[in-house]
Amino acid sequence: MYDLTGFQRDLLYVIAGLDEPHGLAIKDELEEYYESEIHHGRLYPNLDTLVDKGLVEKGELDQRTNSYTLTRRGRREIAARRNWESDYIDINAETA
């Protein structure tokens, strides 16, 4: 996951948290988080990159709508990233 942008990592996390979301559902979640509009020209090429890397699988809900799910590799990459983060960040530690 080291070669992904922060936006691509955020896409993975959103896809992991939703049940086979379509592009607009992913877009809505990210717009809420970023508090700004996510343009299609940013969203879909990044989703395609995740598909090309084997982290996300693209399915078809209907002729116009695709769904996205994490692959086994995508789930492993998220788990590895969270383990790596936990080496540096202890969310249970008291702050001074």
VOKOL-786767 format. One line per field, with one value per residue: residue in one letter; x, y, z of N, C-alpha, C, O in turn; residue number from 1. Coordinates in nm, 2 decimals, decimal comma. Example, Ala and Ser with C-alpha at 12.3 -4.5 7.8 and 13.67 -1.06 7.14 Angstrom:
BEGIN
residu [A | S]
nc1 [1,32 | 1,28]
nc2 [-0,57 | -0,22]
nc3 [0,78 | 0,71]
cac1 [1,23 | 1,37]
cac2 [-0,45 | -0,11]
cac3 [0,78 | 0,71]
cc1 [1,32 | 1,29]
cc2 [-0,33 | 0,00]
cc3 [0,78 | 0,79]
oc1 [1,42 | 1,34]
oc2 [-0,33 | 0,11]
oc3 [0,85 | 0,80]
num [1 | 2]
This chain:
BEGIN
residu [M | Y | D | L | T | G | F | Q | R | D | L | L | Y | V | I | A | G | L | D | E | P | H | G | L | A | I | K | D | E | L | E | E | Y | Y | E | S | E | I | H | H | G | R | L | Y | P | N | L | D | T | L | V | D | K | G | L | V | E | K | G | E | L | D | Q | R | T | N | S | Y | T | L | T | R | R | G | R | R | E | I | A | A | R | R | N | W | E | S | D | Y | I | D | I | N | A | E | T | A]
nc1 [0,08 | 0,22 | 0,27 | 0,04 | -0,16 | -0,28 | -0,54 | -0,62 | -0,59 | -0,79 | -1,01 | -1,00 | -1,05 | -1,31 | -1,45 | -1,42 | -1,58 | -1,84 | -2,12 | -2,06 | -2,04 | -2,15 | -2,01 | -2,10 | -2,19 | -1,96 | -1,83 | -2,00 | -1,95 | -1,68 | -1,69 | -1,82 | -1,63 | -1,40 | -1,51 | -1,55 | -1,61 | -1,58 | -1,46 | -1,56 | -1,36 | -1,15 | -1,22 | -1,30 | -1,07 | -0,89 | -1,02 | -1,01 | -0,73 | -0,70 | -0,83 | -0,68 | -0,44 | -0,52 | -0,65 | -0,91 | -1,22 | -1,42 | -1,76 | -2,08 | -2,37 | -2,58 | -2,64 | -2,53 | -2,41 | -2,15 | -2,03 | -1,81 | -1,58 | -1,36 | -1,08 | -0,93 | -0,66 | -0,67 | -0,80 | -0,60 | -0,39 | -0,50 | -0,52 | -0,24 | -0,15 | -0,28 | -0,17 | 0,09 | 0,06 | -0,02 | 0,21 | 0,32 | 0,13 | -0,05 | -0,37 | -0,49 | -0,33 | -0,26 | -0,28 | -0,05]
nc2 [-0,12 | 0,11 | 0,24 | 0,38 | 0,67 | 0,91 | 0,96 | 0,74 | 0,54 | 0,63 | 0,57 | 0,29 | 0,24 | 0,35 | 0,18 | -0,06 | -0,02 | -0,01 | -0,18 | -0,33 | -0,08 | 0,17 | 0,39 | 0,66 | 0,65 | 0,60 | 0,84 | 1,03 | 0,96 | 1,03 | 1,31 | 1,40 | 1,35 | 1,49 | 1,74 | 1,88 | 1,90 | 1,61 | 1,54 | 1,36 | 1,31 | 1,27 | 1,07 | 0,83 | 0,75 | 0,69 | 0,49 | 0,30 | 0,26 | 0,12 | -0,11 | -0,21 | -0,26 | -0,48 | -0,46 | -0,39 | -0,50 | -0,46 | -0,47 | -0,52 | -0,35 | -0,26 | -0,17 | 0,08 | 0,13 | 0,06 | -0,16 | -0,18 | -0,38 | -0,49 | -0,69 | -1,00 | -0,95 | -0,67 | -0,64 | -0,76 | -0,58 | -0,35 | -0,44 | -0,48 | -0,22 | -0,10 | -0,24 | -0,15 | 0,12 | 0,11 | 0,05 | 0,29 | 0,47 | 0,49 | 0,47 | 0,44 | 0,55 | 0,78 | 1,14 | 1,41]
nc3 [0,00 | 0,02 | -0,22 | -0,28 | -0,32 | -0,07 | -0,11 | -0,26 | -0,06 | 0,11 | -0,05 | -0,05 | 0,22 | 0,25 | 0,07 | 0,20 | 0,42 | 0,33 | 0,18 | -0,11 | -0,26 | -0,50 | -0,74 | -0,70 | -0,43 | -0,30 | -0,37 | -0,24 | 0,04 | 0,06 | -0,01 | 0,21 | 0,41 | 0,32 | 0,30 | 0,06 | -0,29 | -0,48 | -0,79 | -1,08 | -1,25 | -1,09 | -0,91 | -1,05 | -1,22 | -1,01 | -0,88 | -1,09 | -1,09 | -0,85 | -0,90 | -1,11 | -0,97 | -0,83 | -0,59 | -0,56 | -0,67 | -0,96 | -1,02 | -1,18 | -1,14 | -1,29 | -1,64 | -1,64 | -1,39 | -1,18 | -0,92 | -0,63 | -0,46 | -0,21 | -0,27 | -0,17 | -0,14 | -0,12 | 0,13 | 0,29 | 0,26 | 0,38 | 0,64 | 0,69 | 0,67 | 0,89 | 1,10 | 1,07 | 1,12 | 1,39 | 1,51 | 1,55 | 1,65 | 1,93 | 2,01 | 2,25 | 2,44 | 2,70 | 2,66 | 2,72]
cac1 [0,00 | 0,31 | 0,27 | -0,09 | -0,18 | -0,37 | -0,68 | -0,65 | -0,61 | -0,92 | -1,10 | -1,00 | -1,12 | -1,46 | -1,51 | -1,42 | -1,68 | -1,97 | -2,15 | -2,06 | -2,09 | -2,13 | -1,92 | -2,16 | -2,20 | -1,82 | -1,81 | -2,07 | -1,88 | -1,55 | -1,72 | -1,85 | -1,51 | -1,31 | -1,59 | -1,54 | -1,66 | -1,49 | -1,50 | -1,56 | -1,23 | -1,05 | -1,27 | -1,30 | -0,94 | -0,83 | -1,08 | -0,95 | -0,60 | -0,71 | -0,87 | -0,56 | -0,35 | -0,57 | -0,69 | -1,05 | -1,29 | -1,53 | -1,87 | -2,18 | -2,50 | -2,67 | -2,56 | -2,47 | -2,36 | -2,06 | -2,01 | -1,68 | -1,55 | -1,22 | -1,03 | -0,86 | -0,54 | -0,71 | -0,82 | -0,47 | -0,32 | -0,55 | -0,47 | -0,10 | -0,14 | -0,33 | -0,07 | 0,21 | 0,02 | -0,03 | 0,35 | 0,36 | 0,02 | -0,13 | -0,48 | -0,53 | -0,23 | -0,30 | -0,20 | 0,00]
cac2 [0,00 | 0,22 | 0,31 | 0,45 | 0,81 | 0,92 | 0,96 | 0,60 | 0,47 | 0,66 | 0,50 | 0,16 | 0,24 | 0,37 | 0,06 | -0,16 | 0,01 | -0,01 | -0,31 | -0,33 | 0,05 | 0,21 | 0,51 | 0,78 | 0,63 | 0,63 | 0,99 | 1,09 | 0,94 | 1,11 | 1,45 | 1,43 | 1,35 | 1,60 | 1,86 | 1,94 | 1,82 | 1,51 | 1,53 | 1,23 | 1,29 | 1,23 | 0,95 | 0,71 | 0,70 | 0,63 | 0,35 | 0,21 | 0,22 | 0,02 | -0,23 | -0,25 | -0,31 | -0,60 | -0,43 | -0,37 | -0,57 | -0,39 | -0,55 | -0,44 | -0,35 | -0,26 | -0,13 | 0,21 | 0,14 | -0,04 | -0,17 | -0,20 | -0,45 | -0,52 | -0,82 | -1,06 | -0,87 | -0,54 | -0,66 | -0,79 | -0,45 | -0,26 | -0,50 | -0,46 | -0,08 | -0,07 | -0,29 | -0,06 | 0,24 | 0,08 | 0,05 | 0,43 | 0,54 | 0,42 | 0,56 | 0,43 | 0,62 | 0,91 | 1,25 | 1,49]
cac3 [0,00 | 0,02 | -0,34 | -0,31 | -0,26 | 0,05 | -0,17 | -0,29 | 0,06 | 0,16 | -0,13 | 0,00 | 0,35 | 0,22 | 0,00 | 0,30 | 0,51 | 0,27 | 0,12 | -0,25 | -0,30 | -0,64 | -0,74 | -0,63 | -0,29 | -0,25 | -0,38 | -0,13 | 0,16 | 0,05 | 0,00 | 0,35 | 0,49 | 0,27 | 0,30 | -0,07 | -0,40 | -0,55 | -0,93 | -1,14 | -1,31 | -0,98 | -0,85 | -1,13 | -1,25 | -0,89 | -0,86 | -1,19 | -1,05 | -0,74 | -0,97 | -1,19 | -0,87 | -0,77 | -0,45 | -0,57 | -0,79 | -1,01 | -1,06 | -1,25 | -1,08 | -1,41 | -1,75 | -1,61 | -1,26 | -1,13 | -0,78 | -0,60 | -0,34 | -0,18 | -0,30 | -0,06 | -0,13 | -0,06 | 0,28 | 0,35 | 0,25 | 0,48 | 0,77 | 0,71 | 0,70 | 1,03 | 1,19 | 1,06 | 1,19 | 1,53 | 1,57 | 1,57 | 1,71 | 2,03 | 2,03 | 2,39 | 2,53 | 2,75 | 2,61 | 2,82]
cc1 [0,09 | 0,31 | 0,14 | -0,08 | -0,27 | -0,51 | -0,71 | -0,66 | -0,75 | -1,03 | -1,11 | -1,08 | -1,27 | -1,52 | -1,52 | -1,54 | -1,82 | -1,99 | -2,16 | -2,11 | -2,07 | -2,05 | -1,98 | -2,17 | -2,06 | -1,79 | -1,88 | -2,00 | -1,75 | -1,58 | -1,76 | -1,72 | -1,42 | -1,38 | -1,57 | -1,59 | -1,55 | -1,54 | -1,48 | -1,42 | -1,12 | -1,09 | -1,25 | -1,16 | -0,87 | -0,89 | -1,03 | -0,81 | -0,60 | -0,75 | -0,75 | -0,45 | -0,40 | -0,62 | -0,85 | -1,10 | -1,41 | -1,63 | -1,97 | -2,31 | -2,61 | -2,58 | -2,49 | -2,40 | -2,27 | -2,06 | -1,86 | -1,67 | -1,40 | -1,19 | -0,96 | -0,73 | -0,56 | -0,73 | -0,69 | -0,39 | -0,37 | -0,51 | -0,32 | -0,08 | -0,17 | -0,23 | 0,05 | 0,18 | 0,02 | 0,11 | 0,39 | 0,26 | -0,05 | -0,25 | -0,53 | -0,44 | -0,29 | -0,21 | -0,16 | -0,08]
cc2 [0,13 | 0,30 | 0,38 | 0,59 | 0,80 | 0,90 | 0,81 | 0,51 | 0,50 | 0,59 | 0,35 | 0,15 | 0,26 | 0,24 | -0,05 | -0,14 | 0,01 | -0,15 | -0,29 | -0,19 | 0,08 | 0,34 | 0,63 | 0,77 | 0,65 | 0,78 | 1,06 | 1,08 | 1,03 | 1,26 | 1,49 | 1,44 | 1,47 | 1,74 | 1,95 | 1,85 | 1,73 | 1,50 | 1,39 | 1,20 | 1,26 | 1,09 | 0,83 | 0,66 | 0,64 | 0,50 | 0,25 | 0,17 | 0,11 | -0,11 | -0,29 | -0,31 | -0,44 | -0,58 | -0,42 | -0,45 | -0,48 | -0,48 | -0,46 | -0,46 | -0,35 | -0,20 | 0,00 | 0,22 | 0,03 | -0,04 | -0,20 | -0,28 | -0,48 | -0,66 | -0,87 | -0,98 | -0,73 | -0,54 | -0,68 | -0,66 | -0,35 | -0,31 | -0,47 | -0,31 | -0,04 | -0,13 | -0,20 | 0,07 | 0,22 | 0,08 | 0,20 | 0,51 | 0,45 | 0,50 | 0,55 | 0,50 | 0,75 | 1,02 | 1,34 | 1,62]
cc3 [0,00 | -0,11 | -0,38 | -0,26 | -0,14 | 0,00 | -0,20 | -0,17 | 0,12 | 0,08 | -0,08 | 0,13 | 0,34 | 0,16 | 0,11 | 0,40 | 0,46 | 0,20 | -0,03 | -0,30 | -0,45 | -0,63 | -0,68 | -0,48 | -0,23 | -0,26 | -0,27 | 0,01 | 0,17 | 0,06 | 0,14 | 0,44 | 0,45 | 0,28 | 0,18 | -0,17 | -0,46 | -0,69 | -0,98 | -1,20 | -1,21 | -0,93 | -0,93 | -1,18 | -1,13 | -0,86 | -0,96 | -1,15 | -0,94 | -0,80 | -1,04 | -1,09 | -0,80 | -0,63 | -0,45 | -0,69 | -0,83 | -1,06 | -1,13 | -1,19 | -1,19 | -1,52 | -1,73 | -1,48 | -1,22 | -0,98 | -0,75 | -0,47 | -0,33 | -0,22 | -0,17 | -0,03 | -0,08 | 0,09 | 0,35 | 0,36 | 0,36 | 0,62 | 0,80 | 0,74 | 0,84 | 1,13 | 1,19 | 1,14 | 1,34 | 1,60 | 1,61 | 1,65 | 1,81 | 2,07 | 2,18 | 2,49 | 2,58 | 2,69 | 2,73 | 2,83]
oc1 [0,04 | 0,34 | 0,12 | -0,01 | -0,34 | -0,59 | -0,83 | -0,75 | -0,81 | -1,13 | -1,22 | -1,16 | -1,35 | -1,63 | -1,61 | -1,59 | -1,92 | -1,90 | -2,27 | -2,20 | -1,98 | -2,04 | -1,90 | -2,16 | -2,04 | -1,73 | -1,82 | -1,99 | -1,72 | -1,51 | -1,72 | -1,71 | -1,37 | -1,31 | -1,56 | -1,60 | -1,44 | -1,65 | -1,39 | -1,37 | -1,01 | -1,01 | -1,18 | -1,13 | -0,79 | -0,82 | -1,00 | -0,77 | -0,52 | -0,71 | -0,73 | -0,38 | -0,32 | -0,64 | -0,90 | -1,04 | -1,48 | -1,60 | -1,95 | -2,36 | -2,71 | -2,46 | -2,39 | -2,33 | -2,31 | -2,08 | -1,79 | -1,74 | -1,33 | -1,27 | -0,95 | -0,69 | -0,49 | -0,69 | -0,67 | -0,32 | -0,29 | -0,47 | -0,29 | 0,01 | -0,11 | -0,21 | 0,11 | 0,26 | 0,06 | 0,12 | 0,48 | 0,29 | -0,10 | -0,24 | -0,61 | -0,47 | -0,36 | -0,09 | -0,23 | -0,05]
oc2 [0,24 | 0,42 | 0,43 | 0,62 | 0,70 | 0,84 | 0,77 | 0,42 | 0,41 | 0,55 | 0,30 | 0,06 | 0,19 | 0,20 | -0,13 | -0,24 | 0,02 | -0,22 | -0,25 | -0,18 | 0,02 | 0,40 | 0,70 | 0,87 | 0,71 | 0,83 | 1,15 | 1,18 | 1,09 | 1,33 | 1,60 | 1,53 | 1,54 | 1,84 | 2,07 | 1,73 | 1,78 | 1,45 | 1,32 | 1,09 | 1,21 | 1,01 | 0,73 | 0,54 | 0,54 | 0,41 | 0,14 | 0,05 | 0,02 | -0,22 | -0,41 | -0,40 | -0,50 | -0,68 | -0,44 | -0,45 | -0,44 | -0,57 | -0,34 | -0,57 | -0,42 | -0,19 | 0,03 | 0,32 | -0,09 | 0,06 | -0,25 | -0,25 | -0,48 | -0,75 | -0,80 | -0,95 | -0,68 | -0,45 | -0,63 | -0,63 | -0,29 | -0,23 | -0,43 | -0,27 | 0,04 | -0,06 | -0,17 | 0,12 | 0,31 | 0,09 | 0,21 | 0,61 | 0,35 | 0,60 | 0,63 | 0,51 | 0,82 | 1,00 | 1,35 | 1,71]
oc3 [-0,02 | -0,10 | -0,49 | -0,16 | -0,12 | 0,07 | -0,17 | -0,16 | 0,17 | 0,14 | -0,07 | 0,15 | 0,40 | 0,21 | 0,11 | 0,45 | 0,54 | 0,17 | -0,08 | -0,38 | -0,51 | -0,52 | -0,60 | -0,41 | -0,12 | -0,17 | -0,21 | 0,08 | 0,27 | 0,12 | 0,18 | 0,52 | 0,54 | 0,27 | 0,18 | -0,15 | -0,48 | -0,72 | -0,94 | -1,20 | -1,25 | -0,91 | -0,89 | -1,18 | -1,15 | -0,82 | -0,93 | -1,18 | -0,94 | -0,76 | -1,04 | -1,13 | -0,73 | -0,56 | -0,34 | -0,79 | -0,74 | -1,15 | -1,15 | -1,18 | -1,18 | -1,51 | -1,80 | -1,46 | -1,23 | -0,91 | -0,84 | -0,37 | -0,43 | -0,20 | -0,08 | 0,08 | 0,01 | 0,16 | 0,46 | 0,46 | 0,42 | 0,70 | 0,91 | 0,82 | 0,91 | 1,23 | 1,30 | 1,22 | 1,42 | 1,72 | 1,69 | 1,71 | 1,77 | 2,15 | 2,22 | 2,61 | 2,50 | 2,68 | 2,83 | 2,92]
num [1 | 2 | 3 | 4 | 5 | 6 | 7 | 8 | 9 | 10 | 11 | 12 | 13 | 14 | 15 | 16 | 17 | 18 | 19 | 20 | 21 | 22 | 23 | 24 | 25 | 26 | 27 | 28 | 29 | 30 | 31 | 32 | 33 | 34 | 35 | 36 | 37 | 38 | 39 | 40 | 41 | 42 | 43 | 44 | 45 | 46 | 47 | 48 | 49 | 50 | 51 | 52 | 53 | 54 | 55 | 56 | 57 | 58 | 59 | 60 | 61 | 62 | 63 | 64 | 65 | 66 | 67 | 68 | 69 | 70 | 71 | 72 | 73 | 74 | 75 | 76 | 77 | 78 | 79 | 80 | 81 | 82 | 83 | 84 | 85 | 86 | 87 | 88 | 89 | 90 | 91 | 92 | 93 | 94 | 95 | 96]
